[in-house]
Amino acid sequence: MRKFLFAVGTIVVLASVVVWVSAMPSPLPAPPPLDAPLPPASPPPGMAIYRLPTGITHRSTGFAYRGGSLFEKRDFAMTAVLVKHPKGDVLIDTGFGRGIDTQIRALPLLFRMMTSYEHTASAADLLRDAGYDMQDLKGIILTHAHWDHVSGVADFPAGVPVLLPEAERSYVDEGGAVMALARTLHDVAWRPYKFAGGPYLGFPASSDLWGDGTIVMVPAPGHTPGSVIVFVTLPGDRRYAFIGDLVWQLEGIREREERPWLLGRVVDDDAAAVRANLLRVVALTEKYPQITIVPAHDLRGFESIPEISKAALAPGARP
């Protein structure tokens, strides 16, 4: 019995040491300066974006990035973004859907034990309550297909295309437990796309949705093989970069900190690719600080984006 208790105690101590070491600050080296011009864009009048807050999860900064504290509590955003465009509106991710409670119960036990969340309303219901005409929605762009980004897909009409790179579409079928929820979605109009455009702000390729430079996706693999960053340019040259789960909180970019080592090995498909793309965004922010960086789960990144409402969508309302 003593040997057993000693063995258990040793494992606990070693695990604690690994967790502690993996969470210590370890800033990445500064990247080379970005040598790329600000891409041209021609946003049409009336183009606008709105945030759709669907809920939060309760975490800590120590969960999000190396150097954070396990005792500093922070709520993680579960927010979709509507981009209105005369050629057709798109939604960036979906946040929590109507079925999130059931979906959470299907996730692994250890994850459920670590996860506390609040669900306010689904993106589809927020759009309905704002008087939005769902026929204007021409697609859902996924930054990646993890559970908390596809949860609300099932709430939209079956014919609404779900846009994702070919690599991410393959990962939905082959990615194991992390893609289990995406595989359970029925009647989804998956729309895989290729990056047929040239380099964009330090990224090797791009896909321009409407051909006017206003909604541009670039490959940012690592968290998943087909993760992307979505760049949005609005009238007045207001620019946003929706970086998905490249980092979970803005400190990851501002302090050049990755996820804690142990956690990163669990949630990231390719840690080296995450690191490379993180540094690309760091270089981007240093060259063009006017671009608003929006990690999918940082509430602060969405502060400058108006919330969806009937008043916001009313004719003549200023976006």
VOGU-3710 file (C-alpha; in Angstrom, 3 decimals, decimal comma):
1> mrkflfavgt> 0,000/0,000/0,000  2,841/2,371/0,882  4,481/1,654/-2,464  1,213/2,364/-4,252  0,686/5,660/-2,413  4,301/6,617/-3,064  3,860/5,897/-6,773  0,652/7,920/-6,948  2,257/10,780/-5,053  5,241/10,743/-7,374
11> ivvlasvvvw> 3,002/10,880/-10,447  1,033/13,798/-8,996  4,216/15,709/-8,158  5,718/15,099/-11,589  2,482/16,109/-13,305  2,328/19,288/-11,219  5,906/20,141/-12,153  5,144/19,610/-15,860  2,025/21,812/-15,649  3,917/24,512/-13,732
21> vsampsplpa> 6,897/24,554/-16,078  4,694/24,499/-19,183  2,781/27,542/-17,936  5,823/29,720/-17,181  6,404/32,779/-19,397  8,402/31,943/-22,501  8,056/34,723/-25,098  8,825/33,760/-28,660  11,626/35,669/-30,375  10,561/38,768/-32,229
31> pppldaplpp> 9,790/38,016/-35,890  11,482/39,759/-38,811  9,672/42,942/-39,871  6,812/42,429/-42,284  7,670/43,646/-45,768  4,271/43,596/-47,450  2,038/46,457/-48,599  -1,433/46,920/-47,202  -3,610/45,119/-49,777  -6,109/47,248/-51,695
41> aspppgmaiy> -9,799/46,810/-50,975  -12,959/48,384/-52,347  -15,626/48,076/-49,656  -19,039/49,042/-51,055  -21,278/51,553/-49,256  -23,417/49,879/-46,637  -20,966/47,099/-45,885  -20,866/46,508/-42,116  -20,158/43,946/-39,405  -22,025/42,979/-36,239
51> rlptgithrs> -21,185/40,728/-33,323  -23,532/37,981/-32,172  -22,619/36,968/-28,596  -23,932/33,444/-28,021  -22,344/32,740/-24,637  -19,116/32,420/-22,697  -16,932/29,817/-21,048  -15,253/30,478/-17,695  -11,479/30,033/-17,844  -8,311/31,661/-16,501
61> tgfayrggsl> -5,455/33,509/-18,133  -3,206/30,614/-17,152  -5,332/28,385/-19,359  -4,939/30,749/-22,317  -1,248/31,616/-22,617  2,133/31,005/-21,042  2,688/33,479/-18,250  -0,982/33,785/-17,403  -2,268/33,012/-13,930  -4,502/30,098/-13,018
71> fekrdfamta> -6,025/32,410/-10,399  -6,889/35,268/-12,781  -10,342/34,386/-14,000  -11,419/35,401/-17,485  -14,504/34,739/-19,581  -13,901/33,384/-23,075  -16,105/34,693/-25,867  -18,337/32,444/-27,938  -19,243/35,040/-30,537  -20,214/34,890/-34,200
81> vlvkhpkgdv> -19,772/37,841/-36,564  -22,152/38,862/-39,342  -20,516/40,601/-42,307  -23,061/42,428/-44,437  -22,062/42,879/-48,079  -24,189/43,830/-51,120  -23,073/40,659/-52,914  -24,206/38,524/-49,998  -23,783/38,396/-46,232  -21,602/35,859/-44,438
91> lidtgfgrgi> -21,283/34,698/-40,862  -17,826/34,087/-39,396  -18,168/31,032/-37,109  -21,385/30,332/-35,211  -20,610/30,254/-31,496  -22,974/28,208/-29,320  -26,035/26,786/-31,051  -29,444/25,857/-29,700  -28,247/22,327/-28,971  -25,138/23,272/-26,992
101> dtqiralpll> -26,282/21,583/-23,768  -26,680/18,244/-25,544  -23,467/18,788/-27,490  -21,489/19,470/-24,309  -22,746/16,238/-22,755  -21,291/14,327/-25,705  -17,784/15,730/-25,155  -15,112/13,775/-23,218  -15,596/13,590/-19,449  -12,315/15,330/-18,612
111> frmmtsyeht> -13,230/18,264/-20,849  -16,679/18,543/-19,262  -15,106/18,584/-15,801  -12,900/21,503/-16,850  -15,614/23,468/-18,638  -18,163/25,837/-17,158  -20,239/27,825/-19,631  -23,210/30,121/-20,107  -25,407/30,079/-23,201  -27,361/33,236/-23,990
121> asaadllrda> -28,885/32,754/-27,454  -27,873/31,092/-30,703  -26,616/33,141/-33,649  -29,661/32,112/-35,683  -32,023/33,295/-32,942  -30,120/36,565/-32,501  -30,501/37,221/-36,227  -34,206/36,380/-36,110  -34,795/38,641/-33,107  -33,029/41,482/-34,946
131> gydmqdlkgi> -35,410/41,094/-37,902  -32,689/39,810/-40,207  -33,758/38,275/-43,527  -32,069/34,862/-43,595  -32,246/34,848/-47,407  -29,467/37,459/-47,363  -27,077/34,985/-45,729  -24,930/33,450/-48,457  -22,539/31,431/-46,333  -20,879/30,598/-43,026
141> ilthahwdhv> -17,093/30,966/-43,012  -15,410/28,749/-40,420  -12,070/29,756/-38,953  -11,907/26,022/-38,157  -14,379/23,245/-37,438  -14,006/22,594/-33,710  -17,173/22,088/-31,665  -17,482/25,650/-30,352  -17,255/27,106/-33,865  -19,731/24,766/-35,595
151> sgvadfpagv> -22,213/24,331/-32,735  -24,764/26,655/-34,338  -24,469/25,400/-37,934  -27,474/23,102/-37,506  -29,695/26,083/-36,603  -29,444/27,556/-40,116  -31,318/26,441/-43,240  -29,785/23,321/-44,755  -28,882/25,075/-47,994  -26,649/27,733/-46,427
161> pvllpeaers> -23,092/26,908/-47,600  -20,452/26,309/-44,929  -17,124/27,493/-46,313  -13,877/25,880/-45,203  -10,574/24,945/-46,880  -10,185/21,529/-48,450  -7,745/20,542/-45,694  -10,325/21,318/-43,002  -13,072/19,472/-44,858  -10,856/16,373/-44,900
171> yvdeggavma> -10,070/16,872/-41,214  -13,775/16,847/-40,358  -13,894/13,259/-41,639  -10,493/12,124/-40,378  -9,736/14,256/-37,320  -10,871/11,894/-34,599  -12,664/13,018/-31,434  -11,977/16,750/-31,913  -14,157/16,695/-35,030  -16,889/14,460/-33,630
181> lartlhdvaw> -19,484/17,234/-33,414  -18,841/18,439/-36,973  -19,347/14,876/-38,212  -22,727/14,616/-36,494  -24,118/17,616/-38,380  -26,553/16,389/-41,009  -27,535/18,014/-44,294  -24,644/20,482/-44,122  -23,775/22,126/-47,437  -19,998/21,959/-46,982
191> rpykfaggpy> -18,307/24,241/-49,527  -14,545/23,498/-49,617  -12,406/26,156/-51,269  -8,844/26,557/-52,498  -6,439/29,426/-51,931  -6,176/30,581/-55,530  -4,961/34,089/-54,694  -1,435/35,290/-54,081  0,368/36,222/-50,839  -1,473/38,437/-48,391
201> lgfpassdlw> 0,123/40,351/-45,499  2,859/37,795/-44,926  0,718/34,723/-45,547  1,616/32,604/-48,588  -1,793/32,470/-50,304  -5,301/33,848/-50,100  -8,913/33,450/-51,179  -10,881/36,628/-51,938  -14,549/35,817/-51,377  -16,152/38,589/-53,463
211> gdgtivmvpa> -13,130/39,680/-55,496  -13,030/43,195/-54,046  -10,555/42,682/-51,198  -13,182/43,091/-48,479  -13,395/39,489/-47,212  -10,169/37,547/-47,637  -9,262/34,190/-46,114  -5,645/33,081/-45,679  -4,337/29,690/-44,541  -3,157/29,603/-40,918
221> pghtpgsviv> -2,817/25,876/-40,155  -1,621/24,506/-36,851  -4,534/24,488/-34,433  -6,203/22,362/-37,108  -4,862/21,560/-40,595  -7,337/23,904/-42,255  -7,495/26,806/-39,813  -7,784/30,210/-41,475  -7,635/33,899/-40,689  -10,413/36,035/-42,156
231> fvtlpgdrry> -9,510/39,625/-43,044  -12,405/42,064/-43,359  -12,087/45,616/-44,701  -14,946/48,071/-44,191  -15,658/51,540/-45,583  -13,252/54,072/-44,130  -10,470/51,465/-44,376  -11,439/49,903/-41,059  -9,703/46,539/-41,063  -10,167/43,436/-38,934
241> afigdlvwql> -8,331/40,130/-38,731  -10,418/37,295/-37,274  -7,703/34,856/-36,230  -9,812/32,020/-34,831  -7,955/29,976/-32,204  -4,445/30,886/-33,307  -4,331/32,327/-29,800  -7,120/32,321/-27,248  -6,429/35,758/-25,781  -4,769/38,911/-27,127
251> egirereerp> -1,800/38,486/-24,782  -0,734/35,636/-27,036  -0,028/38,236/-29,734  0,971/41,187/-27,559  3,395/39,149/-25,444  4,321/36,568/-28,136  3,193/33,763/-25,847  1,936/30,378/-26,990  -0,590/28,266/-25,170  0,844/26,475/-22,123
261> wllgrvvddd> 3,067/23,694/-23,451  1,059/20,766/-22,110  -2,282/22,190/-23,220  -0,927/23,076/-26,641  0,137/19,499/-27,182  -3,438/18,412/-26,492  -5,403/20,942/-28,537  -3,078/21,856/-31,424  -2,556/19,619/-34,429  0,844/21,146/-35,280
271> aaavranllr> 2,511/23,305/-32,612  5,294/24,457/-34,938  2,763/25,736/-37,479  0,843/27,568/-34,743  4,088/29,232/-33,695  4,949/30,304/-37,241  1,517/31,807/-37,859  1,431/33,478/-34,454  4,663/35,279/-35,355  3,203/36,282/-38,722
281> vvaltekypq> 0,374/38,028/-36,886  2,829/39,643/-34,452  4,759/41,076/-37,412  1,466/42,178/-38,961  0,412/44,110/-35,849  3,777/45,838/-35,620  3,606/46,934/-39,261  -0,107/47,808/-39,318  -1,344/48,535/-35,782  -4,573/49,939/-37,239
291> itivpahdlr> -5,770/46,392/-38,022  -7,973/45,132/-35,187  -6,950/41,606/-34,197  -9,880/39,454/-33,053  -9,111/36,084/-31,436  -12,298/34,036/-31,465  -12,442/33,778/-27,667  -11,249/37,194/-26,457  -14,152/39,465/-25,507  -11,924/42,527/-25,888
301> gfesipeisk> -11,376/41,849/-29,578  -15,087/42,334/-30,280  -15,517/45,606/-28,359  -15,343/47,851/-31,438  -17,919/45,765/-33,320  -21,557/46,773/-32,753  -23,898/44,116/-31,415  -26,675/42,858/-33,685  -30,083/44,375/-32,970  -33,181/45,683/-34,728
311> aalapgarp> -31,913/49,213/-34,253  -28,524/48,335/-35,757  -30,141/46,790/-38,849  -32,784/49,478/-39,275  -32,670/51,353/-42,616  -30,464/54,398/-42,298  -28,712/53,156/-39,146  -25,000/53,900/-39,091  -22,875/50,732/-38,846
//
